Amino acid sequence: MAYRLGVDVGGTFTDILLVDEKSGATYRAKTSSTPEDQSIGVVRGIEQACGLAGITLDEISDVLHGTTVATNAILEGKGARVGLVTTEGFRQVLQIARSFVPGGLAGWIIWPKPEPLASLEDTVEVKERIGAKGEVVTALDEEDVRKQLRKLKSQGIEALSVSLINSYTNDAHEKRIGELAAEELPGIAVSLSSDVLPELREYERTITTVANAYVQPQVNKYMRHLEAQLTDAGVKGKLFILKSDGGLISARTAGDNPVSVMMSGPAGGVIGAAWVAEQAGYKDFLTFDMGGTSTDVALVQNLTPRIGRETTVGDLTVRATSVDVRTVGAGGGSIAHVPLLTQALRVGPQSAGASPGPAAYGKGGTEPTVTDANVVLGYLPTELAGGEIKLDREASRSAVKSIMEATSLGSIEAAASGIIDIVNENMFGALRLVSVQQGFDPRDFALVAFGGAGPLHANAIGRLTGAWPVIIPPSPGVLCAYGDATTSLRDESVRTLIRSFHELDDVMLKGLLDELAANASASLLAEGIPQKDHTLVYSADLRYHGQGFEIPIVIDISKFDGKGAGLKSLSDAFDAEHERLFSFLLKNEHELVTVRATASAPRPDVASPTLPEGGTDPSAAFTFESDVWIDGASTMAKVYDRTKLLANNVITGPAIVTEMDSTTLILSDHAATVHASGSLLIRPTSKN
């Protein structure tokens, strides 16, 4: 048999999902994350999953990993000391940055400008200049380059980035500096902007290249260490890493270009959600991934996630293709607090994390968290992760009592309800960013909820958004790992062009797209994927002449048939998207800025399990009744074992559905229907 193994490392838990490709059977493991060395938790979880499946580790064909190593290095400020080489006269490129200040009105008063990842003292200029059309204006002074590199070496840099003016049009000078750096700075990783981001805009290209260098040593070290740990444990399969855009690359490629995996973890959840939504018969949906530390949301149309050209981690925004995921600091471990100044209840973004964790975990945590509120309200059982984690209900009540005492809320249950209401509103706000703010009505979409804490809050989020049904997939706590295990290899090739449409024709653009497609396919061919199995997607960044921003548009390659319809279809698509986003059009000429080709391997042929028919009565899965607090009053809720539910069972709320890695809450006046694919479909009872 062939087994694919998905691995997702989060801030609180490490999720493992082992998939039998022939039968579709899955085996789950969930262990506490080990921040000091993430590979420890990974290998421990793999061993548990293989034990459940009754196989040895050498039977695993591929390990597909969504990682947060690059993300955490940025958030925690624990990256390398980076040296930056720029063109003479451009030394302050990172300090000048962009004149955008977050925070709304008066944000500039209180906003502390983040320090650049490469300090000014570690930034040097070299004598050279490339023109806007790629011509050499000033030849590269190699002696000057060596002098500047030696200066950086004496300052103790740990990684080097090179970003020269207009290098996206001609990379000769950057390549030569890379060769000189190999001589002057042996053993130090070098990131060239012409490799990392060969696109227009000096600041974006520079900050992206510097970010790549900043996390590269740490990511490279982790990749090497994890590969060694897997080999020592007996895993013979190859290690692949999930990119921010939802595709897979080899661990070595990820180590060389870590900026492409900064949103690796959240992307896995969106890919997994698309898989389960397709099985349940839904193509348009919102994703809601609530973990222990944060919540990630995204919008998917026709089973295709919306792709953005920027990735934001903390205060850092880089130009890297990624699934358009928005993150809010709201998770099961988010800490509730009452600031002395306002006396108003707040939840997050501070998190109790995996250690000490919520008070309920019994590891020394005393501050009230969202998990503690759920325990107080009776929504969570006393054991999580198949019994690995036991919950202390009295510790949760003691923690939440501090909120009651600091506010006018009259009971511990009322305080816990307040915590849940606030965190739900925070997550609803994030969902509005990917729906309403982008011109989409959430009521036109389903809602796929997952993550360890997502199903507990999903029904309430459905009420806030009006997105029905709320889909709770099988194994919701490990869906990110499922996404890792069911995606495919992908690579991208890009070229900045900057041409008005009167300077282009279909033949010229089609030739460029064919060239980019060949470049994108090269890495897939190197992994043994035959050309006939490649799926190619083309896109372009367009704008009106004179605009300062671009809009990504998918190119319909079939229109480029030599009859002149290609550019016309592209301009029509741009106009339609511009009007949808901004409700107006301009008469200015269209301008093409950047074109891309993306090559994808076939999605793995993993069978989808089907539940046996069981009728509407779910009584065979009933376990006991439990006292819960819903809508301001105490009531009894039936508790069901999800592993015993059958297709077409209908569970009427209030009810709780338990399983190894998550717990689902069904509110009053709602019901969940069990789909044959295993998903729970929650709707208001008036629609059932």
C-alpha positions as CSV (number, residue, x, y, z in Angstrom):
1,M,0.0,0.0,0.0
2,A,1.0,3.7,-0.5
3,Y,0.6,6.1,2.4
4,R,0.9,9.9,2.2
5,L,1.5,11.7,5.4
6,G,0.5,15.3,6.1
7,V,2.1,17.3,8.8
8,D,1.0,20.7,10.2
9,V,2.9,22.3,13.0
10,G,0.9,25.0,14.8
11,G,1.6,27.2,17.8
12,T,-0.1,24.9,20.2
13,F,-0.5,21.4,18.5
14,T,1.3,19.4,15.9
15,D,-1.2,17.6,13.6
16,I,-0.5,14.4,11.7
17,L,-2.7,12.8,9.1
18,L,-1.8,9.5,7.5
19,V,-3.8,8.7,4.4
20,D,-4.1,5.3,2.6
21,E,-4.2,6.4,-1.0
22,K,-6.1,3.3,-2.1
23,S,-8.9,3.1,0.4
24,G,-9.0,6.8,1.6
25,A,-8.7,5.6,5.2
26,T,-7.1,8.1,7.5
27,Y,-5.2,7.8,10.8
28,R,-4.8,10.9,13.0
29,A,-2.4,12.0,15.6
30,K,-2.3,15.2,17.6
31,T,0.5,16.0,19.9
32,S,1.7,19.1,21.7
33,S,4.0,21.3,19.6
34,T,7.7,21.4,20.7
35,P,8.8,25.0,20.0
36,E,12.3,24.3,21.1
37,D,12.7,21.8,18.3
38,Q,9.6,21.3,16.1
39,S,10.9,18.0,14.6
40,I,10.5,16.3,18.0
41,G,6.7,16.8,18.0
42,V,6.6,15.9,14.2
43,V,8.4,12.5,14.6
44,R,6.4,11.7,17.8
45,G,3.1,12.3,15.9
46,I,4.3,10.3,12.9
47,E,5.1,7.3,15.1
48,Q,1.6,7.5,16.8
49,A,-0.2,7.7,13.4
50,C,1.8,4.8,12.0
51,G,1.0,2.8,15.2
52,L,-2.7,3.4,14.7
53,A,-2.5,2.3,11.1
54,G,-0.4,-0.8,11.9
55,I,2.4,0.1,9.5
56,T,6.0,0.8,9.8
57,L,7.5,4.2,9.0
58,D,9.3,2.9,5.9
59,E,5.9,2.4,4.3
60,I,5.3,6.2,4.0
61,S,5.7,7.3,0.4
62,D,5.8,11.0,0.9
63,V,5.8,13.4,3.8
64,L,4.0,16.7,3.0
65,H,4.7,19.4,5.6
66,G,3.1,22.8,6.3
67,T,5.5,24.7,8.4
68,T,5.5,27.9,10.5
69,V,9.3,28.1,11.0
70,A,9.7,31.1,8.6
71,T,6.6,32.8,10.1
72,N,7.7,32.3,13.7
73,A,11.2,33.7,12.9
74,I,9.6,36.9,11.6
75,L,7.0,37.2,14.5
76,E,9.6,36.5,17.2
77,G,12.4,38.5,15.7
78,K,14.7,35.6,15.8
79,G,16.1,35.6,12.2
80,A,19.6,36.1,11.0
81,R,21.7,39.3,11.0
82,V,21.3,40.3,7.4
83,G,23.7,42.3,5.2
84,L,22.2,44.2,2.3
85,V,24.0,45.2,-0.9
86,T,22.4,48.0,-2.9
87,T,23.2,50.2,-5.9
88,E,25.1,53.4,-5.0
89,G,22.6,56.0,-3.9
90,F,20.0,53.5,-2.7
91,R,21.3,52.6,0.8
92,Q,18.2,53.9,2.6
93,V,15.7,51.9,0.5
94,L,14.4,50.0,3.6
95,Q,14.2,53.1,5.8
96,I,12.3,55.1,3.2
97,A,9.9,52.2,2.6
98,R,6.3,53.2,1.7
99,S,4.3,56.1,3.2
100,F,1.6,53.8,4.5
101,V,0.7,53.9,8.2
102,P,-1.8,51.3,9.6
103,G,-4.3,52.1,12.4
104,G,-6.8,54.4,10.8
105,L,-7.3,58.0,12.0
106,A,-4.4,59.4,14.1
107,G,-2.6,56.0,13.7
108,W,0.6,57.9,13.0
109,I,0.6,59.3,16.6
110,I,1.0,55.9,18.3
111,W,2.4,53.6,15.6
112,P,6.0,52.5,16.3
113,K,7.6,52.1,12.9
114,P,9.1,48.6,12.8
115,E,12.9,48.2,12.5
116,P,14.0,47.0,9.0
117,L,15.2,43.4,8.9
118,A,18.6,44.6,7.6
119,S,19.9,47.6,9.6
120,L,21.4,50.6,8.0
121,E,24.8,49.8,9.4
122,D,24.7,46.4,7.7
123,T,23.7,48.0,4.3
124,V,26.3,48.8,1.8
125,E,26.4,50.5,-1.6
126,V,28.3,49.2,-4.7
127,K,29.3,51.1,-7.8
128,E,27.1,49.9,-10.6
129,R,23.9,50.8,-12.5
130,I,21.4,48.9,-14.8
131,G,19.0,51.0,-16.8
132,A,15.2,50.5,-16.9
133,K,15.5,48.6,-20.1
134,G,18.3,46.3,-19.0
135,E,21.2,48.3,-20.4
136,V,24.4,48.6,-18.4
137,V,24.7,52.3,-17.4
138,T,27.6,51.9,-15.0
139,A,29.8,48.7,-15.1
140,L,30.1,46.8,-11.9
141,D,33.2,47.7,-9.9
142,E,34.3,44.3,-8.6
143,E,37.1,45.7,-6.3
144,D,34.5,47.9,-4.7
145,V,32.2,44.9,-4.2
146,R,34.9,42.9,-2.5
147,K,35.7,45.8,-0.2
148,Q,32.0,46.2,0.8
149,L,31.6,42.4,1.3
150,R,34.7,42.3,3.6
151,K,33.2,45.2,5.6
152,L,30.0,43.2,6.1
153,K,32.0,40.1,7.1
154,S,33.8,42.1,9.7
155,Q,30.5,43.2,11.2
156,G,29.4,39.6,11.7
157,I,26.5,39.2,9.3
158,E,24.9,35.8,9.1
159,A,23.1,36.1,5.8
160,L,23.5,38.3,2.7
161,S,20.9,39.9,0.4
162,V,21.6,41.6,-2.8
163,S,19.0,44.0,-4.4
164,L,20.3,46.3,-7.2
165,I,18.3,48.9,-9.1
166,N,16.5,47.4,-12.2
167,S,18.0,44.0,-11.7
168,Y,14.7,42.4,-12.8
169,T,15.5,43.5,-16.3
170,N,19.2,42.3,-16.2
171,D,20.5,40.1,-13.5
172,A,24.2,40.0,-14.6
173,H,25.5,42.3,-11.8
174,E,23.6,40.5,-9.1
175,K,24.8,37.1,-10.3
176,R,28.4,38.3,-10.3
177,I,28.1,39.7,-6.8
178,G,26.7,36.3,-5.7
179,E,29.9,34.7,-7.2
180,L,32.1,37.2,-5.4
181,A,30.2,36.6,-2.1
182,A,30.9,32.9,-2.4
183,E,34.6,33.8,-2.3
184,E,34.6,36.5,0.3
185,L,31.8,35.1,2.6
186,P,32.2,31.3,2.3
187,G,29.4,29.4,4.1
188,I,27.0,32.4,4.2
189,A,23.7,32.0,2.4
190,V,23.1,34.6,-0.3
191,S,19.7,35.8,-1.6
192,L,19.6,37.6,-4.9
193,S,16.5,39.7,-5.7
194,S,16.6,38.6,-9.4
195,D,16.1,35.0,-8.1
196,V,13.7,35.7,-5.2
197,L,11.5,38.4,-6.9
198,P,12.4,39.4,-10.4
199,E,9.7,42.1,-10.5
200,L,9.1,45.8,-10.6
201,R,9.2,48.1,-7.5
202,E,12.5,48.6,-5.7
203,Y,11.3,48.6,-2.1
204,E,9.0,45.5,-2.4
205,R,11.8,43.6,-4.2
206,T,14.3,44.6,-1.6
207,I,12.2,43.9,1.5
208,T,11.2,40.5,0.1
209,T,14.8,39.6,-0.6
210,V,16.0,40.7,2.8
211,A,13.1,38.7,4.4
212,N,14.2,35.7,2.5
213,A,17.8,36.1,3.8
214,Y,16.5,36.8,7.3
215,V,14.8,33.4,7.7
216,Q,16.9,31.3,5.4
217,P,19.5,30.1,7.9
218,Q,16.8,29.0,10.4
219,V,14.6,27.4,7.7
220,N,17.6,25.6,6.1
221,K,18.7,24.3,9.5
222,Y,15.2,23.0,10.3
223,M,14.8,21.3,6.9
224,R,18.1,19.5,7.2
225,H,17.4,18.5,10.8
226,L,13.9,17.3,10.0
227,E,15.1,15.3,7.0
228,A,17.8,13.7,9.2
229,Q,15.3,12.9,12.0
230,L,12.9,11.3,9.5
231,T,15.7,9.2,8.0
232,D,16.8,8.1,11.5
233,A,13.3,7.2,12.4
234,G,13.0,5.0,9.3
235,V,11.0,7.2,6.9
236,K,12.1,6.5,3.3
237,G,9.6,8.8,1.6
238,K,10.6,12.2,0.3
239,L,9.9,15.5,2.3
240,F,8.0,18.2,0.5
241,I,7.0,21.6,1.9
242,L,3.7,23.4,1.3
243,K,4.1,26.8,-0.3
244,S,2.0,29.9,0.6
245,D,0.1,29.5,-2.6
246,G,-1.0,25.9,-1.8
247,G,1.5,24.0,-4.0
248,L,4.3,21.7,-2.9
249,I,8.1,22.2,-3.4
250,S,11.0,20.1,-2.3
251,A,12.5,20.7,1.1
252,R,15.7,21.9,-0.5
253,T,13.9,24.4,-2.7
254,A,12.0,25.7,0.4
255,G,15.3,26.1,2.2
256,D,16.7,28.2,-0.7
257,N,13.5,30.3,-1.0
258,P,11.8,30.3,2.4
259,V,9.9,33.5,1.7
260,S,7.6,31.4,-0.4
261,V,6.5,29.3,2.6
262,M,5.7,32.0,5.1
263,M,1.9,31.2,4.9
264,S,2.5,27.5,4.5
265,G,0.4,26.5,7.5
266,P,-2.8,28.5,6.7
267,A,-2.6,27.5,3.0
268,G,-2.9,23.8,4.0
269,G,-6.2,24.5,5.7
270,V,-7.7,26.2,2.6
271,I,-6.6,23.3,0.4
272,G,-8.0,20.8,2.8
273,A,-11.3,22.7,3.0
274,A,-11.6,22.7,-0.8
275,W,-11.2,18.9,-0.7
276,V,-14.0,18.3,1.8
277,A,-16.3,21.0,0.4
278,E,-16.1,19.3,-3.0
279,Q,-17.0,16.0,-1.5
280,A,-20.1,17.6,0.2
281,G,-21.1,19.3,-3.1
282,Y,-20.2,22.9,-2.4
283,K,-17.9,25.0,-4.6
284,D,-18.2,28.5,-3.1
285,F,-17.4,28.9,0.6
286,L,-15.6,30.8,3.3
287,T,-12.9,29.0,5.4
288,F,-12.7,29.4,9.2
289,D,-9.6,27.9,10.8
290,M,-9.5,28.5,14.5
291,G,-6.5,27.0,16.3
292,G,-5.0,27.6,19.7
293,T,-3.2,30.9,18.9
294,S,-5.0,32.5,15.9
295,T,-7.8,32.2,13.4
296,D,-7.2,32.2,9.6
297,V,-10.0,32.9,7.2
298,A,-10.2,32.9,3.4
299,L,-12.7,32.9,0.5
300,V,-12.9,30.2,-2.2
301,Q,-14.8,30.4,-5.5
302,N,-15.5,27.4,-7.7
303,L,-13.1,25.4,-5.5
304,T,-10.3,27.8,-6.3
305,P,-8.8,29.9,-3.4
306,R,-8.3,33.5,-4.1
307,I,-4.6,34.1,-4.6
308,G,-2.9,37.4,-3.5
309,R,0.5,38.8,-4.5
310,E,1.4,39.9,-1.0
311,T,2.1,38.0,2.2
312,T,1.8,39.7,5.5
313,V,3.3,38.4,8.7
314,G,3.0,40.7,11.7
315,D,4.2,44.1,10.6
316,L,6.0,42.7,7.6
317,T,4.5,42.7,4.1
318,V,6.5,41.0,1.3
319,R,5.7,40.4,-2.3
320,A,5.1,36.7,-2.5
321,T,2.3,34.7,-4.0
322,S,0.0,33.2,-1.4
323,V,-3.5,32.2,-0.7
324,D,-5.4,35.3,0.4
325,V,-5.7,34.4,4.0
326,R,-6.4,37.0,6.8
327,T,-5.4,36.3,10.3
328,V,-6.7,37.5,13.6
329,G,-5.2,36.9,17.0
330,A,-8.1,34.9,18.3
331,G,-7.7,31.2,19.2
332,G,-8.5,28.8,21.9
333,G,-5.5,30.0,23.9
334,S,-6.4,33.7,23.5
335,I,-6.3,35.5,26.9
336,A,-9.3,37.5,28.2
337,H,-8.5,40.6,30.1
338,V,-10.0,43.8,31.4
339,P,-7.7,46.9,31.0
340,L,-7.8,49.2,33.9
341,L,-8.2,52.3,31.7
342,T,-11.4,51.2,29.9
343,Q,-12.8,48.5,32.2
344,A,-14.0,46.8,29.0
345,L,-13.6,43.1,28.4
346,R,-11.0,42.3,25.7
347,V,-9.9,38.9,24.2
348,G,-6.5,38.4,22.7
349,P,-4.3,38.8,20.8
350,Q,-2.1,37.6,23.6
351,S,-2.2,33.8,23.8
352,A,-1.3,31.2,26.5
353,G,0.1,29.1,23.7
354,A,1.1,25.4,24.3
355,S,3.0,26.2,27.6
356,P,1.6,26.9,30.1
357,G,-1.6,27.0,28.0
358,P,-5.1,27.6,29.3
359,A,-5.8,27.1,33.0
360,A,-7.8,24.0,32.0
361,Y,-4.6,22.2,30.8
362,G,-3.3,22.0,34.4
363,K,0.2,23.1,33.3
364,G,0.4,26.2,35.5
365,G,-1.7,28.6,33.4
366,T,-3.9,30.9,35.5
367,E,-5.2,33.5,33.0
368,P,-8.7,33.0,31.5
369,T,-8.7,31.9,27.9
370,V,-11.3,31.1,25.3
371,T,-10.8,27.4,26.0
372,D,-11.5,28.0,29.7
373,A,-14.7,29.9,28.7
374,N,-15.8,26.9,26.6
375,V,-15.0,24.5,29.5
376,V,-17.0,26.7,31.9
377,L,-20.0,26.7,29.6
378,G,-19.9,22.9,29.2
379,Y,-19.0,22.9,25.5
380,L,-15.8,21.0,25.9
381,P,-15.4,17.5,27.3
382,T,-12.8,16.9,30.0
383,E,-10.4,15.1,27.6
384,L,-8.9,16.3,24.3
385,A,-6.7,14.7,21.6
386,G,-7.9,11.2,22.3
387,G,-7.1,11.5,26.0
388,E,-3.6,12.9,25.7
389,I,-4.8,16.2,27.3
390,K,-7.1,16.2,30.3
391,L,-9.0,19.4,31.3
392,D,-9.4,20.8,34.8
393,R,-12.9,22.3,34.9
394,E,-12.4,23.9,38.4
395,A,-9.2,25.6,37.2
396,S,-11.2,27.1,34.3
397,R,-13.9,28.4,36.6
398,S,-11.3,30.0,38.9
399,A,-9.6,31.7,35.9
400,V,-12.9,33.0,34.4
401,K,-14.0,34.2,37.9
402,S,-11.4,36.9,37.6
403,I,-13.2,38.4,34.6
404,M,-16.5,38.3,36.5
405,E,-15.0,40.2,39.4
406,A,-13.4,42.8,37.1
407,T,-16.6,43.5,35.3
408,S,-20.3,44.0,36.0
409,L,-21.1,40.5,34.8
410,G,-23.2,38.7,37.4
411,S,-21.9,35.2,37.2
412,I,-19.0,33.1,36.0
413,E,-21.2,31.7,33.2
414,A,-22.1,35.3,32.1
415,A,-18.4,36.2,32.0
416,A,-17.6,33.1,30.0
417,S,-20.4,33.9,27.5
418,G,-19.0,37.5,27.2
419,I,-15.5,36.0,26.3
420,I,-17.1,33.8,23.7
421,D,-19.2,36.6,22.2
422,I,-16.2,38.9,21.9
423,V,-13.9,36.4,20.3
424,N,-16.7,35.5,17.8
425,E,-17.1,39.1,16.8
426,N,-13.4,39.4,16.3
427,M,-13.4,36.4,14.0
428,F,-16.5,37.7,12.2
429,G,-14.6,40.9,11.5
430,A,-11.8,38.9,9.8
431,L,-14.4,37.1,7.6
432,R,-15.8,40.5,6.5
433,L,-12.3,41.4,5.3
434,V,-12.3,38.5,2.8
435,S,-15.9,38.8,1.8
436,V,-17.8,42.1,2.2
437,Q,-14.6,44.2,1.8
438,Q,-13.9,42.3,-1.4
439,G,-17.4,42.8,-2.8
440,F,-18.8,39.4,-1.8
441,D,-21.9,38.7,0.2
442,P,-21.1,36.0,2.8
443,R,-24.7,34.8,2.5
444,D,-23.8,33.5,-1.0
445,F,-21.2,31.1,0.5
446,A,-21.1,28.1,2.7
447,L,-18.7,28.2,5.7
448,V,-16.1,25.4,6.3
449,A,-15.0,25.4,9.9
450,F,-12.0,23.5,11.2
451,G,-9.0,23.7,13.4
452,G,-9.1,22.4,17.0
453,A,-11.4,25.2,18.2
454,G,-13.3,26.0,14.9
455,P,-16.2,23.6,15.3
456,L,-17.0,24.9,18.8
457,H,-17.6,28.4,17.4
458,A,-18.7,27.6,13.8
459,N,-22.5,27.6,14.5
460,A,-22.3,31.0,16.1
461,I,-20.2,32.3,13.3
462,G,-22.7,31.0,10.8
463,R,-25.4,33.0,12.6
464,L,-23.3,36.2,12.4
465,T,-22.4,35.8,8.7
466,G,-25.5,34.1,7.3
467,A,-23.3,31.6,5.5
468,W,-25.1,28.2,5.3
469,P,-24.5,25.4,5.6
470,V,-21.7,25.4,8.1
471,I,-19.6,22.4,7.1
472,I,-17.6,20.6,9.8
473,P,-15.3,18.2,8.0
474,P,-14.1,14.9,9.3
475,S,-11.0,15.3,11.5
476,P,-11.5,19.1,11.6
477,G,-8.6,19.5,14.0
478,V,-6.1,18.1,11.5
479,L,-7.6,19.4,8.3
480,C,-4.5,21.5,7.6
481,A,-2.5,18.3,7.6
482,Y,-5.2,16.8,5.3
483,G,-4.6,19.7,2.9
484,D,-0.9,19.1,3.0
485,A,-1.5,15.4,2.1
486,T,-3.9,16.0,-0.8
487,T,-2.2,18.8,-2.7
488,S,0.3,18.6,-5.5
489,L,3.7,19.9,-6.7
490,R,3.6,23.4,-8.2
491,D,6.0,26.0,-9.5
492,E,5.8,29.5,-11.0
493,S,7.8,31.6,-13.5
494,V,7.4,35.3,-13.7
495,R,8.5,38.2,-15.9
496,T,8.0,42.0,-15.5
497,L,7.3,43.6,-18.9
498,I,5.6,47.0,-18.5
499,R,4.0,47.4,-21.9
500,S,1.0,49.4,-23.0
501,F,-1.4,47.3,-25.0
502,H,-0.6,49.1,-28.3
503,E,3.0,47.8,-27.9
504,L,1.8,44.2,-27.7
505,D,0.2,41.7,-29.9
506,D,-1.1,38.2,-29.4
507,V,1.8,36.4,-31.0
508,M,4.4,38.3,-28.8
509,L,2.5,37.6,-25.6
510,K,1.8,34.0,-26.4
511,G,5.5,33.4,-27.1
512,L,6.4,34.9,-23.7
513,L,3.8,32.8,-21.9
514,D,5.1,29.6,-23.6
515,E,8.6,30.5,-22.4
516,L,7.5,31.1,-18.8
517,A,5.5,27.8,-18.9
518,A,8.6,25.9,-19.9
519,N,10.5,27.4,-17.0
520,A,7.7,26.7,-14.5
521,S,7.5,23.1,-15.7
522,A,11.2,22.4,-15.3
523,S,11.1,21.6,-11.6
524,L,8.1,19.3,-12.1
525,L,10.0,17.4,-14.8
526,A,13.0,17.1,-12.4
527,E,10.7,15.4,-9.9
528,G,9.7,12.9,-12.5
529,I,6.3,14.4,-13.4
530,P,5.8,13.9,-17.2
531,Q,4.9,17.0,-19.3
532,K,1.5,15.6,-20.3
533,D,0.4,15.6,-16.7
534,H,1.2,19.3,-16.1
535,T,-1.6,21.8,-15.6
536,L,-0.7,25.3,-16.7
537,V,-2.4,28.4,-15.5
538,Y,-1.4,31.9,-16.8
539,S,-2.0,35.3,-15.2
540,A,-1.1,38.9,-15.6
541,D,-0.9,42.0,-13.4
542,L,-2.7,44.8,-15.3
543,R,-3.5,48.4,-14.7
544,Y,-4.7,51.5,-16.5
545,H,-1.9,53.7,-17.8
546,G,-1.0,56.1,-15.0
547,Q,-2.3,54.0,-12.2
548,G,0.0,53.2,-9.3
549,F,-1.3,49.7,-8.6
550,E,-2.1,46.5,-10.5
551,I,-4.9,43.9,-10.4
552,P,-4.0,40.2,-11.0
553,I,-6.1,38.7,-13.9
554,V,-6.3,35.1,-15.1
555,I,-5.3,34.8,-18.7
556,D,-7.5,32.6,-20.9
557,I,-4.8,31.0,-23.1
558,S,-7.3,29.5,-25.5
559,K,-8.1,33.0,-26.7
560,F,-4.6,33.4,-28.0
561,D,-5.3,31.7,-31.3
562,G,-3.5,34.1,-33.6
563,K,-6.7,36.0,-34.5
564,G,-6.2,38.9,-32.1
565,A,-8.8,37.9,-29.5
566,G,-6.3,37.3,-26.7
567,L,-5.5,40.9,-25.7
568,K,-9.2,41.8,-26.1
569,S,-10.2,39.0,-23.7
570,L,-7.6,40.2,-21.2
571,S,-8.7,43.8,-21.2
572,D,-12.3,42.8,-20.9
573,A,-11.5,40.6,-17.8
574,F,-9.6,43.5,-16.3
575,D,-12.4,45.9,-16.8
576,A,-14.9,43.5,-15.2
577,E,-12.7,43.0,-12.1
578,H,-11.9,46.7,-11.8
579,E,-15.6,47.5,-11.8
580,R,-16.4,44.8,-9.3
581,L,-13.7,46.1,-6.9
582,F,-14.2,49.9,-7.4
583,S,-17.5,50.4,-9.2
584,F,-16.0,52.5,-12.0
585,L,-13.9,52.2,-15.2
586,L,-11.4,54.6,-16.8
587,K,-10.8,55.4,-20.4
588,N,-7.0,55.2,-20.1
589,E,-5.2,52.6,-22.1
590,H,-4.5,49.2,-20.5
591,E,-1.0,48.4,-19.4
592,L,0.5,45.0,-18.8
593,V,3.1,45.0,-15.9
594,T,3.9,41.4,-15.0
595,V,3.0,38.0,-16.5
596,R,3.2,34.6,-14.8
597,A,2.9,30.9,-15.7
598,T,2.1,28.3,-13.0
599,A,2.7,24.6,-13.6
600,S,0.9,22.1,-11.3
601,A,1.2,18.3,-11.1
602,P,-1.9,16.2,-10.8
603,R,-3.6,16.1,-7.5
604,P,-3.0,12.8,-5.8
605,D,-5.6,10.2,-6.4
606,V,-6.7,9.7,-2.8
607,A,-10.0,7.8,-2.4
608,S,-12.8,9.6,-0.5
609,P,-14.3,7.5,2.3
610,T,-18.1,7.0,2.3
611,L,-20.2,6.5,5.4
612,P,-22.8,3.7,5.4
613,E,-26.5,4.8,5.3
614,G,-28.1,5.1,8.7
615,G,-31.4,7.1,8.3
616,T,-32.2,10.2,10.3
617,D,-32.1,8.8,13.8
618,P,-28.6,9.4,15.4
619,S,-29.4,7.6,18.6
620,A,-26.8,4.9,18.0
621,A,-24.1,7.6,18.4
622,F,-25.7,9.1,21.6
623,T,-23.5,8.8,24.7
624,F,-24.9,11.0,27.5
625,E,-26.5,14.3,28.3
626,S,-24.6,17.3,29.7
627,D,-25.5,20.6,31.2
628,V,-24.5,23.6,29.0
629,W,-25.1,27.3,29.1
630,I,-26.6,28.6,25.8
631,D,-28.3,31.9,25.0
632,G,-28.1,33.1,28.6
633,A,-29.6,30.0,30.3
634,S,-28.7,26.5,31.5
635,T,-30.0,23.7,29.4
636,M,-29.3,20.0,28.7
637,A,-27.5,19.0,25.5
638,K,-27.2,15.6,24.0
639,V,-23.6,14.4,23.4
640,Y,-22.8,12.2,20.4
641,D,-19.7,10.2,19.4
642,R,-18.9,11.3,15.9
643,T,-17.2,8.0,15.0
644,K,-20.6,6.3,15.4
645,L,-22.6,8.6,13.2
646,L,-24.0,7.4,9.9
647,A,-24.9,9.1,6.6
648,N,-28.2,11.1,6.8
649,N,-28.3,11.1,10.6
650,V,-29.8,14.4,11.8
651,I,-28.7,15.9,15.1
652,T,-30.9,18.6,16.6
653,G,-29.4,21.2,18.8
654,P,-28.5,21.9,21.5
655,A,-26.0,19.1,21.0
656,I,-22.3,18.4,21.2
657,V,-20.5,16.1,18.8
658,T,-17.1,14.8,20.1
659,E,-14.2,13.2,18.3
660,M,-10.5,12.7,18.9
661,D,-9.2,16.1,17.6
662,S,-12.1,18.5,18.0
663,T,-15.6,19.2,19.4
664,T,-18.6,20.5,17.5
665,L,-21.3,22.6,19.2
666,I,-24.8,22.7,17.6
667,L,-26.9,25.6,19.0
668,S,-30.6,25.6,19.8
669,D,-32.8,26.0,16.7
670,H,-30.2,24.4,14.5
671,A,-29.5,20.9,13.2
672,A,-26.6,19.1,11.7
673,T,-27.1,16.5,8.9
674,V,-24.4,13.9,8.4
675,H,-23.3,13.9,4.8
676,A,-22.2,10.6,3.2
677,S,-18.6,12.0,2.9
678,G,-18.5,12.4,6.7
679,S,-19.0,16.1,7.0
680,L,-21.6,17.7,9.3
681,L,-23.8,20.2,7.5
682,I,-25.3,22.7,10.1
683,R,-28.3,24.8,9.2
684,P,-31.0,26.7,11.1
685,T,-33.9,24.3,11.6
686,S,-36.2,26.4,9.5
687,K,-34.0,25.4,6.5
688,N,-33.7,21.7,7.3
